[in-house]
Amino acid sequence: MDNRRSRPPLILSLKDNTPFIEESWFGKRLRIGREVEIQLKRHCERCMIITVDPESGPRQPSLLKAVVKERNNYFGVYVSVIKTGDIQAGDEVFLID
């Protein structure tokens, strides 16, 4: 899936490639770079906007149907910002309790 369909504010590249591992981190915090901390809150429920092709606009309803069927309509997580700051591509990310 093209990441732009879900409009993520942040995409992480993890060493552990376990699918949806972030769902085991609810209630925990991530430190990004030197300053930023976020807390993982809950699942993100998806709406029909993920069916819209970000390049050309046509809808692909089968995508939302697959997310509903395979993931109980969850794809991504909501977070709260604990400490603000600047982040850059390539910053290290640490899971903290």
N, CA, C and O atoms as a GROMACS GRO file, in nm:
protein
  388
    1MET      N    1   0.085  -0.118   0.000
    1MET     CA    2   0.000   0.000   0.000
    1MET      C    3   0.089   0.124   0.000
    1MET      O    4   0.188   0.129   0.073
    2ASP      N    5   0.056   0.220  -0.080
    2ASP     CA    6   0.125   0.349  -0.082
    2ASP      C    7   0.100   0.417   0.053
    2ASP      O    8  -0.014   0.440   0.091
    3ASN      N    9   0.208   0.449   0.126
    3ASN     CA   10   0.195   0.510   0.259
    3ASN      C   11   0.113   0.638   0.259
    3ASN      O   12   0.053   0.673   0.360
    4ARG      N   13   0.110   0.709   0.148
    4ARG     CA   14   0.035   0.835   0.143
    4ARG      C   15  -0.115   0.813   0.161
    4ARG      O   16  -0.187   0.905   0.200
    5ARG      N   17  -0.163   0.694   0.134
    5ARG     CA   18  -0.307   0.666   0.152
    5ARG      C   19  -0.350   0.681   0.298
    5ARG      O   20  -0.464   0.721   0.324
    6SER      N   21  -0.262   0.650   0.391
    6SER     CA   22  -0.300   0.658   0.532
    6SER      C   23  -0.257   0.788   0.599
    6SER      O   24  -0.280   0.807   0.718
    7ARG      N   25  -0.194   0.877   0.524
    7ARG     CA   26  -0.154   1.010   0.571
    7ARG      C   27  -0.076   1.006   0.703
    7ARG      O   28  -0.109   1.078   0.796
    8PRO      N   29   0.028   0.922   0.710
    8PRO     CA   30   0.102   0.912   0.837
    8PRO      C   31   0.192   1.033   0.860
    8PRO      O   32   0.260   1.078   0.768
    9PRO      N   33   0.193   1.085   0.982
    9PRO     CA   34   0.285   1.195   1.011
    9PRO      C   35   0.427   1.144   1.034
    9PRO      O   36   0.522   1.222   1.028
   10LEU      N   37   0.441   1.014   1.060
   10LEU     CA   38   0.571   0.958   1.091
   10LEU      C   39   0.573   0.811   1.050
   10LEU      O   40   0.479   0.736   1.079
   11ILE      N   41   0.680   0.771   0.982
   11ILE     CA   42   0.699   0.631   0.944
   11ILE      C   43   0.834   0.587   0.999
   11ILE      O   44   0.936   0.653   0.975
   12LEU      N   45   0.835   0.477   1.073
   12LEU     CA   46   0.958   0.427   1.132
   12LEU      C   47   1.007   0.304   1.056
   12LEU      O   48   0.928   0.222   1.010
   13SER      N   49   1.136   0.294   1.044
   13SER     CA   50   1.200   0.174   0.990
   13SER      C   51   1.261   0.101   1.108
   13SER      O   52   1.351   0.154   1.174
   14LEU      N   53   1.212  -0.019   1.136
   14LEU     CA   54   1.254  -0.092   1.256
   14LEU      C   55   1.348  -0.207   1.222
   14LEU      O   56   1.342  -0.264   1.113
   15LYS      N   57   1.436  -0.239   1.315
   15LYS     CA   58   1.524  -0.355   1.298
   15LYS      C   59   1.444  -0.484   1.304
   15LYS      O   60   1.473  -0.579   1.231
   16ASP      N   61   1.343  -0.488   1.390
   16ASP     CA   62   1.256  -0.605   1.404
   16ASP      C   63   1.143  -0.591   1.302
   16ASP      O   64   1.064  -0.497   1.311
   17ASN      N   65   1.136  -0.681   1.209
   17ASN     CA   66   1.034  -0.673   1.104
   17ASN      C   67   0.904  -0.746   1.139
   17ASN      O   68   0.830  -0.786   1.049
   18THR      N   69   0.876  -0.764   1.268
   18THR     CA   70   0.752  -0.827   1.310
   18THR      C   71   0.635  -0.738   1.269
   18THR      O   72   0.628  -0.623   1.312
   19PRO      N   73   0.544  -0.790   1.188
   19PRO     CA   74   0.430  -0.707   1.146
   19PRO      C   75   0.348  -0.656   1.265
   19PRO      O   76   0.314  -0.732   1.355
   20PHE      N   77   0.319  -0.530   1.263
   20PHE     CA   78   0.233  -0.464   1.361
   20PHE      C   79   0.287  -0.473   1.504
   20PHE      O   80   0.209  -0.473   1.599
   21ILE      N   81   0.418  -0.481   1.520
   21ILE     CA   82   0.478  -0.489   1.654
   21ILE      C   83   0.444  -0.368   1.739
   21ILE      O   84   0.440  -0.377   1.862
   22GLU      N   85   0.420  -0.255   1.675
   22GLU     CA   86   0.388  -0.132   1.749
   22GLU      C   87   0.263  -0.148   1.835
   22GLU      O   88   0.245  -0.074   1.932
   23GLU      N   89   0.177  -0.241   1.800
   23GLU     CA   90   0.056  -0.263   1.880
   23GLU      C   91   0.086  -0.322   2.017
   23GLU      O   92   0.002  -0.317   2.107
   24SER      N   93   0.204  -0.378   2.035
   24SER     CA   94   0.244  -0.430   2.166
   24SER      C   95   0.306  -0.321   2.253
   24SER      O   96   0.343  -0.346   2.368
   25TRP      N   97   0.317  -0.201   2.200
   25TRP     CA   98   0.380  -0.091   2.271
   25TRP      C   99   0.280   0.008   2.330
   25TRP      O  100   0.323   0.112   2.382
   26PHE      N  101   0.152  -0.018   2.324
   26PHE     CA  102   0.055   0.077   2.378
   26PHE      C  103   0.087   0.106   2.525
   26PHE      O  104   0.114   0.015   2.604
   27GLY      N  105   0.085   0.235   2.560
   27GLY     CA  106   0.119   0.278   2.695
   27GLY      C  107   0.267   0.308   2.712
   27GLY      O  108   0.306   0.369   2.812
   28LYS      N  109   0.350   0.266   2.617
   28LYS     CA  110   0.493   0.292   2.624
   28LYS      C  111   0.529   0.417   2.544
   28LYS      O  112   0.447   0.470   2.469
   29ARG      N  113   0.652   0.461   2.562
   29ARG     CA  114   0.700   0.581   2.494
   29ARG      C  115   0.811   0.547   2.397
   29ARG      O  116   0.884   0.450   2.414
   30LEU      N  117   0.822   0.631   2.295
   30LEU     CA  118   0.935   0.627   2.203
   30LEU      C  119   1.010   0.758   2.215
   30LEU      O  120   0.949   0.865   2.222
   31ARG      N  121   1.142   0.751   2.218
   31ARG     CA  122   1.224   0.871   2.208
   31ARG      C  123   1.280   0.873   2.067
   31ARG      O  124   1.336   0.774   2.019
   32ILE      N  125   1.263   0.986   2.002
   32ILE     CA  126   1.309   1.003   1.864
   32ILE      C  127   1.415   1.112   1.865
   32ILE      O  128   1.390   1.225   1.905
   33GLY      N  129   1.536   1.076   1.819
   33GLY     CA  130   1.645   1.171   1.823
   33GLY      C  131   1.682   1.203   1.967
   33GLY      O  132   1.677   1.116   2.054
   34ARG      N  133   1.719   1.327   1.992
   34ARG     CA  134   1.765   1.368   2.125
   34ARG      C  135   1.654   1.421   2.214
   34ARG      O  136   1.666   1.417   2.337
   35GLU      N  137   1.546   1.470   2.155
   35GLU     CA  138   1.448   1.546   2.234
   35GLU      C  139   1.308   1.487   2.236
   35GLU      O  140   1.244   1.484   2.342
   36VAL      N  141   1.261   1.442   2.125
   36VAL     CA  142   1.118   1.413   2.108
   36VAL      C  143   1.080   1.283   2.178
   36VAL      O  144   1.149   1.182   2.168
   37GLU      N  145   0.967   1.288   2.249
   37GLU     CA  146   0.908   1.169   2.307
   37GLU      C  147   0.761   1.165   2.272
   37GLU      O  148   0.690   1.265   2.280
   38ILE      N  149   0.716   1.046   2.231
   38ILE     CA  150   0.575   1.024   2.204
   38ILE      C  151   0.530   0.901   2.281
   38ILE      O  152   0.610   0.811   2.309
   39GLN      N  153   0.402   0.897   2.315
   39GLN     CA  154   0.345   0.780   2.382
   39GLN      C  155   0.244   0.715   2.289
   39GLN      O  156   0.157   0.782   2.233
   40LEU      N  157   0.257   0.585   2.274
   40LEU     CA  158   0.165   0.511   2.188
   40LEU      C  159   0.036   0.487   2.264
   40LEU      O  160   0.037   0.434   2.375
   41LYS      N  161  -0.076   0.525   2.203
   41LYS     CA  162  -0.204   0.525   2.272
   41LYS      C  163  -0.296   0.408   2.236
   41LYS      O  164  -0.336   0.329   2.323
   42ARG      N  165  -0.329   0.397   2.107
   42ARG     CA  166  -0.429   0.297   2.068
   42ARG      C  167  -0.426   0.276   1.917
   42ARG      O  168  -0.356   0.345   1.843
   43HIS      N  169  -0.505   0.179   1.875
   43HIS     CA  170  -0.518   0.152   1.731
   43HIS      C  171  -0.577   0.272   1.657
   43HIS      O  172  -0.650   0.353   1.714
   44CYS      N  173  -0.545   0.281   1.532
   44CYS     CA  174  -0.605   0.379   1.443
   44CYS      C  175  -0.708   0.306   1.356
   44CYS      O  176  -0.673   0.216   1.280
   45GLU      N  177  -0.832   0.346   1.368
   45GLU     CA  178  -0.937   0.289   1.286
   45GLU      C  179  -0.937   0.360   1.151
   45GLU      O  180  -0.923   0.482   1.145
   46ARG      N  181  -0.951   0.286   1.046
   46ARG     CA  182  -0.943   0.341   0.911
   46ARG      C  183  -1.079   0.376   0.854
   46ARG      O  184  -1.180   0.312   0.885
   47CYS      N  185  -1.080   0.479   0.771
   47CYS     CA  186  -1.201   0.522   0.701
   47CYS      C  187  -1.179   0.505   0.551
   47CYS      O  188  -1.075   0.454   0.509
   48MET      N  189  -1.273   0.546   0.474
   48MET     CA  190  -1.268   0.526   0.330
   48MET      C  191  -1.158   0.604   0.258
   48MET      O  192  -1.132   0.578   0.141
   49ILE      N  193  -1.094   0.699   0.325
   49ILE     CA  194  -0.993   0.781   0.257
   49ILE      C  195  -0.876   0.696   0.207
   49ILE      O  196  -0.810   0.732   0.109
   50ILE      N  197  -0.848   0.582   0.273
   50ILE     CA  198  -0.738   0.498   0.225
   50ILE      C  199  -0.770   0.434   0.090
   50ILE      O  200  -0.680   0.383   0.023
   51THR      N  201  -0.896   0.437   0.049
   51THR     CA  202  -0.933   0.381  -0.081
   51THR      C  203  -0.899   0.475  -0.196
   51THR      O  204  -0.899   0.432  -0.312
   52VAL      N  205  -0.869   0.601  -0.167
   52VAL     CA  206  -0.844   0.702  -0.270
   52VAL      C  207  -0.697   0.700  -0.312
   52VAL      O  208  -0.608   0.715  -0.227
   53ASP      N  209  -0.671   0.682  -0.439
   53ASP     CA  210  -0.536   0.684  -0.493
   53ASP      C  211  -0.481   0.826  -0.480
   53ASP      O  212  -0.540   0.920  -0.534
   54PRO      N  213  -0.367   0.845  -0.408
   54PRO     CA  214  -0.315   0.980  -0.386
   54PRO      C  215  -0.260   1.046  -0.512
   54PRO      O  216  -0.243   1.168  -0.515
   55GLU      N  217  -0.233   0.970  -0.615
   55GLU     CA  218  -0.182   1.025  -0.740
   55GLU      C  219  -0.294   1.072  -0.831
   55GLU      O  220  -0.291   1.184  -0.882
   56SER      N  221  -0.393   0.985  -0.852
   56SER     CA  222  -0.491   1.012  -0.956
   56SER      C  223  -0.635   1.027  -0.907
   56SER      O  224  -0.720   1.075  -0.981
   57GLY      N  225  -0.663   0.985  -0.782
   57GLY     CA  226  -0.796   1.006  -0.727
   57GLY      C  227  -0.894   0.890  -0.731
   57GLY      O  228  -0.984   0.888  -0.647
   58PRO      N  229  -0.882   0.793  -0.821
   58PRO     CA  230  -0.980   0.684  -0.821
   58PRO      C  231  -0.978   0.605  -0.691
   58PRO      O  232  -0.875   0.595  -0.624
   59ARG      N  233  -1.094   0.551  -0.656
   59ARG     CA  234  -1.107   0.473  -0.533
   59ARG      C  235  -1.086   0.325  -0.559
   59ARG      O  236  -1.114   0.273  -0.667
   60GLN      N  237  -1.034   0.258  -0.457
   60GLN     CA  238  -1.013   0.114  -0.459
   60GLN      C  239  -1.077   0.057  -0.332
   60GLN      O  240  -1.007   0.034  -0.233
   61PRO      N  241  -1.210   0.034  -0.334
   61PRO     CA  242  -1.281  -0.012  -0.215
   61PRO      C  243  -1.227  -0.142  -0.156
   61PRO      O  244  -1.242  -0.167  -0.037
   62SER      N  245  -1.165  -0.225  -0.238
   62SER     CA  246  -1.114  -0.353  -0.189
   62SER      C  247  -1.007  -0.334  -0.082
   62SER      O  248  -0.988  -0.422   0.002
   63LEU      N  249  -0.937  -0.222  -0.083
   63LEU     CA  250  -0.834  -0.197   0.016
   63LEU      C  251  -0.894  -0.184   0.156
   63LEU      O  252  -0.846  -0.248   0.250
   64LEU      N  253  -0.997  -0.104   0.172
   64LEU     CA  254  -1.062  -0.089   0.302
   64LEU      C  255  -1.127  -0.220   0.344
   64LEU      O  256  -1.123  -0.256   0.462
   65LYS      N  257  -1.186  -0.292   0.251
   65LYS     CA  258  -1.246  -0.421   0.283
   65LYS      C  259  -1.141  -0.518   0.338
   65LYS      O  260  -1.168  -0.592   0.432
   66ALA      N  261  -1.022  -0.516   0.280
   66ALA     CA  262  -0.914  -0.604   0.327
   66ALA      C  263  -0.868  -0.564   0.468
   66ALA      O  264  -0.842  -0.651   0.551
   67VAL      N  265  -0.857  -0.434   0.494
   67VAL     CA  266  -0.817  -0.387   0.627
   67VAL      C  267  -0.922  -0.426   0.730
   67VAL      O  268  -0.888  -0.467   0.841
   68VAL      N  269  -1.048  -0.413   0.695
   68VAL     CA  270  -1.156  -0.453   0.785
   68VAL      C  271  -1.149  -0.603   0.813
   68VAL      O  272  -1.157  -0.646   0.929
   69LYS      N  273  -1.135  -0.682   0.708
   69LYS     CA  274  -1.135  -0.828   0.722
   69LYS      C  275  -1.010  -0.879   0.794
   69LYS      O  276  -1.020  -0.959   0.887
   70GLU      N  277  -0.893  -0.833   0.752
   70GLU     CA  278  -0.768  -0.888   0.803
   70GLU      C  279  -0.719  -0.823   0.933
   70GLU      O  280  -0.649  -0.887   1.011
   71ARG      N  281  -0.757  -0.697   0.956
   71ARG     CA  282  -0.702  -0.622   1.069
   71ARG      C  283  -0.808  -0.561   1.159
   71ARG      O  284  -0.778  -0.474   1.241
   72ASN      N  285  -0.934  -0.606   1.144
   72ASN     CA  286  -1.043  -0.555   1.227
   72ASN      C  287  -1.056  -0.402   1.213
   72ASN      O  288  -1.096  -0.333   1.306
   73ASN      N  289  -1.021  -0.353   1.094
   73ASN     CA  290  -1.025  -0.211   1.058
   73ASN      C  291  -0.918  -0.127   1.129
   73ASN      O  292  -0.933  -0.005   1.140
   74TYR      N  293  -0.812  -0.190   1.178
   74TYR     CA  294  -0.702  -0.119   1.242
   74TYR      C  295  -0.581  -0.120   1.151
   74TYR      O  296  -0.543  -0.223   1.096
   75PHE      N  297  -0.522  -0.002   1.134
   75PHE     CA  298  -0.397   0.009   1.058
   75PHE      C  299  -0.328   0.136   1.102
   75PHE      O  300  -0.372   0.246   1.069
   76GLY      N  301  -0.219   0.122   1.177
   76GLY     CA  302  -0.150   0.235   1.235
   76GLY      C  303  -0.189   0.254   1.380
   76GLY      O  304  -0.276   0.185   1.432
   77VAL      N  305  -0.124   0.349   1.445
   77VAL     CA  306  -0.151   0.376   1.586
   77VAL      C  307  -0.160   0.527   1.610
   77VAL      O  308  -0.099   0.607   1.540
   78TYR      N  309  -0.238   0.562   1.710
   78TYR     CA  310  -0.244   0.700   1.756
   78TYR      C  311  -0.139   0.719   1.865
   78TYR      O  312  -0.114   0.628   1.945
   79VAL      N  313  -0.078   0.837   1.868
   79VAL     CA  314   0.021   0.870   1.971
   79VAL      C  315  -0.012   1.007   2.029
   79VAL      O  316  -0.086   1.085   1.970
   80SER      N  317   0.046   1.033   2.145
   80SER     CA  318   0.043   1.166   2.206
   80SER      C  319   0.186   1.216   2.216
   80SER      O  320   0.277   1.139   2.248
   81VAL      N  321   0.205   1.343   2.190
   81VAL     CA  322   0.338   1.403   2.202
   81VAL      C  323   0.362   1.437   2.348
   81VAL      O  324   0.283   1.509   2.410
   82ILE      N  325   0.470   1.386   2.402
   82ILE     CA  326   0.508   1.412   2.541
   82ILE      C  327   0.611   1.525   2.547
   82ILE      O  328   0.599   1.617   2.628
   83LYS      N  329   0.712   1.518   2.460
   83LYS     CA  330   0.814   1.623   2.451
   83LYS      C  331   0.831   1.660   2.304
   83LYS      O  332   0.855   1.573   2.220
   84THR      N  333   0.819   1.788   2.275
   84THR     CA  334   0.835   1.836   2.138
   84THR      C  335   0.983   1.859   2.107
   84THR      O  336   1.067   1.861   2.196
   85GLY      N  337   1.012   1.876   1.980
   85GLY     CA  338   1.147   1.905   1.937
   85GLY      C  339   1.159   1.878   1.788
   85GLY      O  340   1.060   1.850   1.720
   86ASP      N  341   1.280   1.887   1.739
   86ASP     CA  342   1.306   1.863   1.597
   86ASP      C  343   1.348   1.718   1.576
   86ASP      O  344   1.424   1.662   1.654
   87ILE      N  345   1.297   1.660   1.469
   87ILE     CA  346   1.342   1.528   1.428
   87ILE      C  347   1.384   1.534   1.282
   87ILE      O  348   1.336   1.617   1.205
   88GLN      N  349   1.474   1.446   1.248
   88GLN     CA  350   1.527   1.441   1.112
   88GLN      C  351   1.520   1.298   1.061
   88GLN      O  352   1.522   1.204   1.141
   89ALA      N  353   1.512   1.281   0.932
   89ALA     CA  354   1.522   1.148   0.874
   89ALA      C  355   1.654   1.087   0.920
   89ALA      O  356   1.758   1.152   0.917
   90GLY      N  357   1.647   0.962   0.963
   90GLY     CA  358   1.766   0.894   1.010
   90GLY      C  359   1.789   0.900   1.160
   90GLY      O  360   1.878   0.832   1.211
   91ASP      N  361   1.710   0.981   1.232
   91ASP     CA  362   1.724   0.985   1.378
   91ASP      C  363   1.697   0.847   1.436
   91ASP      O  364   1.612   0.773   1.387
   92GLU      N  365   1.771   0.814   1.541
   92GLU     CA  366   1.747   0.688   1.610
   92GLU      C  367   1.619   0.697   1.692
   92GLU      O  368   1.582   0.804   1.741
   93VAL      N  369   1.554   0.583   1.707
   93VAL     CA  370   1.430   0.573   1.782
   93VAL      C  371   1.450   0.467   1.890
   93VAL      O  372   1.498   0.357   1.862
   94PHE      N  373   1.414   0.501   2.013
   94PHE     CA  374   1.430   0.409   2.125
   94PHE      C  375   1.296   0.387   2.194
   94PHE      O  376   1.222   0.482   2.218
   95LEU      N  377   1.266   0.262   2.224
   95LEU     CA  378   1.147   0.228   2.300
   95LEU      C  379   1.184   0.241   2.448
   95LEU      O  380   1.278   0.177   2.495
   96ILE      N  381   1.107   0.324   2.521
   96ILE     CA  382   1.132   0.342   2.664
   96ILE      C  383   1.002   0.314   2.738
   96ILE      O  384   0.893   0.341   2.688
   97ASP      N  385   1.016   0.258   2.857
   97ASP     CA  386   0.896   0.223   2.936
   97ASP      C  387   0.854   0.337   3.024
   97ASP      O  388   0.755   0.325   3.097
   0.00000   0.00000   0.00000
